[in-house]
Amino acid sequence: MPDFSTEIDIEPYEYISACSKRDIDDLIESLIEDGHLDSFNGRVKPKREGVTVMELEWDELMMKIRNSKHLLSNEDESRIIEIANKLI
């Protein structure tokens, strides 16, 4: 009997554009679990029970700062460092 194999070559963006929001959230969660991403990207809400809206907003603000460090002025960065040093 003949043996056939099929190979499909698609780009990642082609796969992602065909996914639903839930599929993408699941993909991101899998990437986090497999160690390919350090944490959620700010768009996917962490699945933690008992988390208040204020805590989620705080997490989102901290993620914005973390992901946008390169956009901060020297003065902004100095203020953040000053606040962090007060807490240590």
N, C-alpha and C positions, 0 to 999 in steps of 0.2 A: 504494500500500500504506500502511496506517495506521502511524503512528509512536507508540509508547508509551514512556514512561519511568517508572521506579519509584524512589521515594525512601523510604528506611527511616530513621526517626528513633528512635535509641536513646540512652540515657544512657550515659556511660562506665562507670558501675558495673554496668550490665546486661551490657556486653561483657566486663568483667573477671570478673564472677561466672561466666560461661560458659567461661572459659579454664582450661586445665590449669596446673599449676605450671610446666611447661616453657614453655607459651605466654607466661605472665607473665614468666618469666625472659628469654625472647627479646624481649618487648616492652620491658622495662627496658633490655636491652642495646642495642636499636635507639634508644631515647630518649637513651641516653648517647652513642652514635655520632653521632646527629643534632644533638647539642649542647643538647638540652632538659633534661638532667640533668647535673650536674657530675661525679658519680661514683656508684658503686654505693651502694645504700641500706642496706648492712649485712646484708641477708638474702641477696643474691645474691653468691656467692663470685666474686672476680675470677678470670678464666681465665688464670693465669700458670703457666708450667711451672717446676718446680724450687723452688716455694715450700714452705717447711716449715710444719708445723702451728703452731709458735710464731709465725711471721710472720703467719699468718692470724689467730691469736688477737690479736696485737698490733694488726693493722689493724682488727679488730672493736672492740677497746677504744677505739682512737682515734676511730673512727666514733661510738661511743656518747657520748664526751665532746663531739665536734663537734656532734652532733645534739641534745644535751641541755644546752647551755650555759646556757639560760634557767633550768634547774633547779638550777644550782650556787649554793652560798652564796658570799658575798663572800670568805670565808676559803679555800674550795676554789679559787676562781678565782685568788686571790692566790698560792696554792701552785703552781698550774699555771704561772702567769706566772713565778714565781721559778725553777722547774725549766727552763722554756724559755729564760730569760735566761742560765742557766748554760751552755747549749749553744751559744749564739751567739758 
